[in-house]
């Protein structure tokens, strides 16, 4: 298999990681988390549930997970068939398979614990981690890695800053999941067992989350001005501006959704934007090292 062909498999796997987050959020926001109270069957040994809204949404999400397992496994096989074979692509492809399986198992535990809010939070954090893996796999599928390959660090200090940026971002992500776990969208609906919420006041969790988001955005702004002052390449500056734009948009949506009492549409957008910020932080880190494109994708970076 040619590297150009494998790149499409890597892209499909990457997109599938985003699909996990979007569909998972839809299940919670529609109150369909207990639409299928059993796992892997839906209800009392029945493979599918009744033709009502919540069982259909929950079961559809499970079918999406099955599809994603298939996509990641096919990508793993494609990594083995790729010529020349690269160990790093095989490892990242395998990690995606393991991640999707763990996500499915964690989803089962979430169902059997009646939507334990701590586990629901862990579910989202794991999914964001898989988005990082998917982004890295797709990036590596486009560039040459390995001994003897070009790996020019553009600015050692900025590379360290990029790595340190993960700390405030992770703090923002964790605080965001805790805020969501303290809010009204528990994942269950009327007539079902009421899912527990985290033992924090929504207003307090929101203040902490907002403060961390503000800190994160200020750090990104500072990084941009440092790059601009140093006369960094336009591509590097655009990457930071993209991160700043997405992060600011995420913050704006968060403010609006809070003062409009968390409408499900805005919360879904907020969750999807969290995945977008995750991608932007990952790409910012990857962009700190210049590499050559794979054969068939020749273009200096």
C-alpha positions as CSV (number, residue, x, y, z in Angstrom):
1,X,0.0,0.0,0.0
2,X,1.3,3.4,-1.0
3,X,1.8,6.1,1.7
4,X,-0.7,8.3,-0.1
5,X,-3.3,5.6,0.2
6,X,-2.6,5.0,3.9
7,X,-3.0,8.7,4.6
8,X,-6.7,8.4,3.7
9,X,-7.1,5.5,6.2
10,X,-5.4,7.7,8.9
11,X,-7.8,10.6,8.0
12,X,-10.8,8.3,8.4
13,X,-9.6,7.1,11.8
14,X,-9.0,10.7,12.8
15,X,-12.5,11.8,11.8
16,X,-14.0,8.8,13.6
17,X,-12.5,10.0,16.9
18,X,-14.4,13.3,16.4
19,X,-17.6,11.3,15.7
20,X,-17.3,9.6,19.1
21,X,-17.4,12.9,20.9
22,X,-20.3,14.3,18.8
23,X,-22.5,11.3,19.2
24,X,-21.7,10.7,22.8
25,X,-22.6,14.3,23.6
26,X,-25.9,13.9,21.7
27,X,-26.8,10.8,23.8
28,X,-26.3,12.7,27.1
29,X,-28.0,15.9,25.9
30,X,-31.1,14.1,24.7
31,X,-31.4,12.2,28.0
32,X,-30.8,8.9,26.2
33,X,-28.0,7.6,28.4
34,X,-30.3,5.0,30.0
35,X,-32.3,4.4,26.8
36,X,-30.7,1.0,26.8
37,X,-30.2,0.0,30.4
38,X,-28.3,-3.2,29.5
39,X,-25.1,-3.9,27.6
40,X,-24.2,-5.2,25.1
41,X,-27.9,-5.9,24.5
42,X,-30.3,-3.1,24.9
43,X,-33.0,-4.3,27.3
44,X,-33.5,-7.7,29.1
45,X,-31.6,-9.7,26.6
46,X,-33.1,-8.0,23.6
47,X,-30.5,-6.8,21.1
48,X,-32.5,-3.7,20.2
49,X,-34.9,-1.6,22.3
50,X,-38.3,-0.2,21.6
51,X,-38.9,2.1,18.7
52,X,-39.0,5.1,21.0
53,X,-36.6,8.1,20.9
54,X,-34.2,7.4,23.8
55,X,-33.5,3.7,23.1
56,X,-33.0,4.4,19.4
57,X,-30.5,7.2,20.1
58,X,-28.5,5.2,22.6
59,X,-28.5,2.1,20.4
60,X,-27.5,4.2,17.4
61,X,-24.5,5.5,19.4
62,X,-23.5,1.9,20.2
63,X,-23.7,1.0,16.5
64,X,-21.4,4.0,15.8
65,X,-18.9,2.7,18.3
66,X,-19.0,-0.7,16.5
67,X,-18.4,1.1,13.2
68,X,-15.5,3.0,14.7
69,X,-13.9,-0.2,16.0
70,X,-14.1,-1.5,12.4
71,X,-12.5,1.7,11.0
72,X,-9.6,1.7,13.5
73,X,-9.0,-2.0,12.9
74,X,-8.9,-1.5,9.1
75,X,-6.5,1.4,9.7
76,X,-4.3,-0.9,11.8
77,X,-4.2,-3.5,9.1
78,X,-3.5,-0.8,6.5
79,X,-0.5,0.3,8.6
80,X,0.9,-3.2,8.3
81,X,0.3,-3.4,4.6
82,X,1.9,0.1,4.0
83,X,5.1,0.1,2.0
84,X,7.5,1.0,3.4
85,X,6.2,-0.3,6.8
86,X,6.7,2.2,9.7
87,X,6.6,1.1,13.3
88,X,5.3,4.4,14.6
89,X,2.2,4.3,12.3
90,X,1.5,0.7,13.4
91,X,1.8,1.7,17.1
92,X,-0.5,4.7,16.8
93,X,-3.0,2.7,14.8
94,X,-3.0,0.0,17.5
95,X,-3.5,2.6,20.2
96,X,-6.6,3.9,18.4
97,X,-8.1,0.4,18.3
98,X,-7.3,0.0,22.1
99,X,-8.8,3.4,22.8
100,X,-12.1,2.7,21.0
101,X,-12.4,-0.6,22.8
102,X,-11.7,1.0,26.2
103,X,-14.2,3.7,25.3
104,X,-16.9,1.0,24.6
105,X,-16.1,-0.8,27.8
106,X,-16.2,2.4,29.8
107,X,-19.5,3.2,28.2
108,X,-20.8,-0.2,29.4
109,X,-19.7,0.6,33.0
110,X,-21.3,4.0,32.7
111,X,-24.6,2.3,31.9
112,X,-24.4,-0.2,34.7
113,X,-23.5,2.5,37.2
114,X,-26.6,4.4,36.1
115,X,-24.5,7.3,34.6
116,X,-22.1,7.8,37.4
117,X,-21.0,11.4,36.7
118,X,-17.3,10.8,37.5
119,X,-17.3,8.0,34.9
120,X,-19.1,10.2,32.4
121,X,-16.4,12.8,32.8
122,X,-13.7,10.1,32.3
123,X,-15.6,9.0,29.2
124,X,-15.1,12.5,27.6
125,X,-11.5,12.9,28.7
126,X,-10.7,9.5,27.2
127,X,-12.4,10.5,23.9
128,X,-10.4,13.8,23.8
129,X,-7.2,11.7,24.3
130,X,-8.2,9.6,21.3
131,X,-8.6,12.8,19.3
132,X,-5.0,13.6,20.1
133,X,-3.9,10.2,18.9
134,X,-5.9,10.5,15.7
135,X,-4.4,13.9,15.0
136,X,-0.9,12.6,15.6
137,X,-1.5,9.5,13.4
138,X,-2.8,11.6,10.5
139,X,0.1,14.1,10.8
140,X,2.7,11.3,10.9
141,X,1.0,9.7,7.9
142,X,1.9,12.8,5.9
143,X,5.5,13.3,7.0
144,X,8.7,11.4,7.1
145,X,9.7,10.1,10.6
146,X,12.6,8.0,11.6
147,X,16.4,7.9,11.8
148,X,18.1,10.1,9.4
149,X,15.0,12.1,8.5
150,X,14.8,15.9,8.7
151,X,13.6,17.1,12.1
152,X,14.4,20.8,12.4
153,X,13.4,22.3,15.7
154,X,12.4,25.8,14.7
155,X,12.8,27.3,18.2
156,X,13.8,25.1,21.2
157,X,12.3,27.5,23.7
158,X,9.0,27.7,21.8
159,X,8.9,24.0,21.6
160,X,9.1,23.8,25.4
161,X,6.4,26.4,25.6
162,X,4.2,24.3,23.3
163,X,4.7,21.3,25.5
164,X,3.9,23.3,28.6
165,X,0.7,24.6,27.0
166,X,-0.7,21.1,27.6
167,X,-0.9,21.8,31.3
168,X,-3.4,24.7,31.2
169,X,-5.3,23.0,28.4
170,X,-5.7,19.8,30.4
171,X,-6.8,21.8,33.4
172,X,-9.4,23.6,31.2
173,X,-10.6,20.2,29.8
174,X,-11.0,18.6,33.2
175,X,-12.7,21.7,34.7
176,X,-15.0,21.7,31.8
177,X,-16.1,18.1,32.3
178,X,-16.6,18.7,36.0
179,X,-18.7,21.8,35.2
180,X,-20.8,19.7,32.8
181,X,-21.1,17.0,35.4
182,X,-22.4,19.5,37.9
183,X,-25.0,20.9,35.4
184,X,-28.6,19.8,34.6
185,X,-27.8,17.5,31.6
186,X,-27.3,14.2,33.5
187,X,-27.9,12.0,30.5
188,X,-31.2,10.5,31.8
189,X,-34.7,11.6,31.0
190,X,-38.1,11.9,32.6
191,X,-39.4,8.5,33.7
192,X,-35.9,7.1,34.1
193,X,-33.8,6.7,37.3
194,X,-32.4,10.2,38.0
195,X,-28.7,10.2,37.3
196,X,-26.5,11.7,40.1
197,X,-24.6,14.9,39.6
198,X,-21.2,15.9,40.9
199,X,-21.2,17.4,44.4
200,X,-20.3,20.9,43.2
201,X,-22.5,24.0,42.7
202,X,-22.8,24.7,39.0
203,X,-21.9,28.4,39.6
204,X,-18.7,27.6,41.5
205,X,-17.6,25.0,38.9
206,X,-18.3,27.5,36.1
207,X,-16.3,30.3,37.8
208,X,-13.3,27.9,38.1
209,X,-13.6,26.8,34.5
210,X,-14.0,30.3,33.2
211,X,-10.9,31.5,35.1
212,X,-8.8,28.6,33.6
213,X,-10.1,29.4,30.1
214,X,-9.2,33.0,30.5
215,X,-5.7,32.0,31.7
216,X,-5.3,29.7,28.7
217,X,-6.4,32.4,26.2
218,X,-4.0,34.9,27.8
219,X,-1.1,32.5,27.4
220,X,-2.0,31.9,23.8
221,X,-2.1,35.7,23.2
222,X,1.3,36.1,24.8
223,X,2.7,33.3,22.6
224,X,1.4,35.0,19.5
225,X,3.0,38.3,20.3
226,X,6.3,36.6,21.1
227,X,6.2,34.8,17.7
228,X,5.4,38.1,16.0
229,X,8.2,39.9,17.7
230,X,10.7,37.2,16.8
231,X,9.6,37.4,13.1
232,X,8.5,33.7,13.2
233,X,7.3,32.2,9.9
234,X,3.7,33.1,8.9
235,X,2.7,29.4,9.2
236,X,3.7,29.4,12.9
237,X,1.8,32.6,13.5
238,X,-1.3,31.4,11.7
239,X,-1.3,28.2,13.8
240,X,-1.3,30.3,17.0
241,X,-4.0,32.6,15.6
242,X,-6.1,29.6,14.8
243,X,-5.7,28.3,18.3
244,X,-6.6,31.7,19.7
245,X,-9.7,32.0,17.5
246,X,-11.0,28.5,18.3
247,X,-10.3,29.0,22.0
248,X,-12.0,32.4,22.1
249,X,-15.0,31.1,20.2
250,X,-15.2,28.2,22.7
251,X,-15.1,30.7,25.6
252,X,-17.8,32.8,24.0
253,X,-20.1,29.9,23.5
254,X,-19.5,28.9,27.1
255,X,-20.5,32.3,28.4
256,X,-23.6,32.4,26.2
257,X,-24.7,28.9,27.1
258,X,-24.4,29.6,30.8
259,X,-26.5,32.8,30.7
260,X,-29.1,31.1,28.4
261,X,-29.4,28.2,30.9
262,X,-27.5,25.6,28.9
263,X,-29.7,24.9,25.9
264,X,-28.7,21.5,24.4
265,X,-27.8,22.9,21.0
266,X,-25.2,25.3,22.4
267,X,-23.8,22.6,24.8
268,X,-23.4,20.2,21.8
269,X,-21.5,23.0,20.0
270,X,-19.4,23.6,23.1
271,X,-18.4,20.0,23.3
272,X,-17.5,19.8,19.6
273,X,-15.4,23.0,20.0
274,X,-13.5,21.3,22.9
275,X,-12.4,18.7,20.4
276,X,-11.4,21.5,18.0
277,X,-9.2,23.2,20.6
278,X,-7.7,19.8,21.3
279,X,-6.7,19.5,17.7
280,X,-5.3,23.0,17.6
281,X,-3.1,22.4,20.6
282,X,-1.9,19.1,19.1
283,X,-1.1,20.8,15.8
284,X,0.7,23.6,17.5
285,X,3.0,21.1,19.2
286,X,3.6,19.1,16.0
287,X,4.4,22.3,14.0
288,X,7.4,23.1,16.2
289,X,9.5,20.6,14.2
290,X,10.0,20.9,10.5
291,X,9.8,17.7,8.5
292,X,9.7,16.6,4.9
293,X,6.6,15.3,3.3
294,X,6.1,11.6,2.5
295,X,6.7,10.4,-1.0
296,X,3.9,11.5,-3.2
297,X,3.1,14.4,-0.8
298,X,6.3,16.3,-1.4
299,X,6.1,19.8,0.1
300,X,8.4,21.4,2.6
301,X,7.0,22.0,6.1
